[in-house]
Amino acid sequence: MKILVVHNFYQQAGGEDVVFRAETALLRRHGHDVQTFTVSNDLIEQTPRLQAAAQTVWNARMARKITALVREYGSEIVHFHNTFPLLSPAVYGGARAGGAAVVQTLHNFRLLCANALLLRDGQICEDCLGKLPLSAVQHSCYRGSRSASA
């Protein structure tokens, strides 16, 4: 089976990076044709803030890149680990447009919660579930910043 495994590395290494590498090695050991595509958050420092914010929501350029890679490799499946913030949810459509099935491993609650933990002030917080994350902005949930939470 031809599989494309995609990951956005954070600036500080973590468990998602370990799982990405371990899964890729495991799939290869079991005879799968595995290609990888990665980006690193080190690139954020080179991107204007408004552009970075917009691309976090929808990065059409990365979606086109994933479509092209799926077609080039003939990938049957694209397995996404982390898409935040450089890839964006647009890449799922890019994989489908290329003809691949999509798998997403959720390593945290980032798609539902600005701080990815569903915690605030040491307590469970579900204020943003199912609605706009206005509470996250109000409480500066992402890195203690209202603008970054927005």
N, C-alpha and C positions, 0 to 999 in steps of 0.2 A: 504494500500500500504506500502511496506517495502522500507524505504529510508535511505541511509547512507549520512550524512552531514559531509563534511570534511573541516577543516580550519587549517591554519598555523598562529598562533598568533605571532604578532610582539613583540618586547621587550617593547614598549610603547603602551598601550591600545589605541584603536581608534574605529572609526565608524564601520569598518568591523566586529569587535568583537561583537558589540552591535547587528548588523544585524544577525550574526550567531546565537547568543543566542535567539533572538526574533523569528527568523524563526523556529528554532527547537521547541520552546515552542508552537508556533502557529500550526505547523503540528501535534504535539502530542495532542493538545486540539481538533483538528478536526479528531482524531481517527487514525492517521497514526502511524505505527510502525517505530519509528525513532531511529537509532543508530548514534553515533557520533565518529569521529576519529579526534584527534587534535595533533598537535606538537607545540612547542614553540621555538622561536628564541633564547631563553636563552641557548639552546643547541649549538649554533654556537661557543661560546667561548671555548667549549671542542673539537672542530673539527679543524684539521690542515687546514690552509688557502687554499692550493691547492685542497684538498679534498672537502672543502666546495664550492669552485668555480665550480669544476667539477660537484658536485651533484646539484648545482643550475640549471645547464643546463640539466642534465639527471640523475635522481636518481632511478636506476633500483631496488634497495632494497625497496624503498617506493612503487614502482609500484607493486612489488610482494606482499607487505603487503596489498595493497588495493585489489588486486585480491583475496587474501585469505579472507579478511573481507567480500567482496561481496558474496563469496561462502558460508562462514560460516553463515552470516545473511540472505542470500537469497534475498539480496537487488535488487530491480527492477530499482531503480534510485540512482545514486550517484550525489549529489549536492556539487560542489566545490565552496568555497568562495575564499580563498587566498591559493596559492600553492608556494608562494615565501618566502624564498629561499629553504626551507628544503624538500619540496615535489617534485617540478619540474613538467614540462609537462608530464613526463613519467607516472604519475598517471592516466591520462585520458585513456591511453591504458590499464593500469592495471584494471580499472573499466570495460572497454569493454571486456577484456579477461575473467573477472569473469561473464560476461553475463548481465551487467547492462547498462542502458542508462545513458548518461552523460549530466549534466547541469552545466554551469559555470556562476556565477554572476561576472561581471566585476565591481569592486568598484573603479578602477582607470585605468590608461593607462599603467600599469607595463609591460604588454606583448608587448607593442609597443615602450616604452620610458623608458630609464634608471632611470629617476627621477619620473616616473609615472604621470607626470603632463602635458606633451606636452608644457612646458614653459621653457624658458631660458632667463635670464636677464630681467625678467618682460614682456617678449613678447612671443606670440605664436611661438612654434618651432615644425616643422614637418620634420626636416632634416633626421631623422632616419626611417621614415615610408617607408616600402617596400624595405629596404636595410639593409646591415650590419650597426650596430650602431657605426660606426667609428667617427661620429660627437660627439656622447656622450662621447667617450673616449677623443677626442681632447679637448672638453670643460669641462671635469671633471664633468659631469652632476650628477652622483650619489655620494652624500656626499662630493663633491668637490675633488674627487679622480679619477685619470685616471685609476689606477689599479682596483679599485672597480667598475668603470663604464664599464671596459672591462669584 
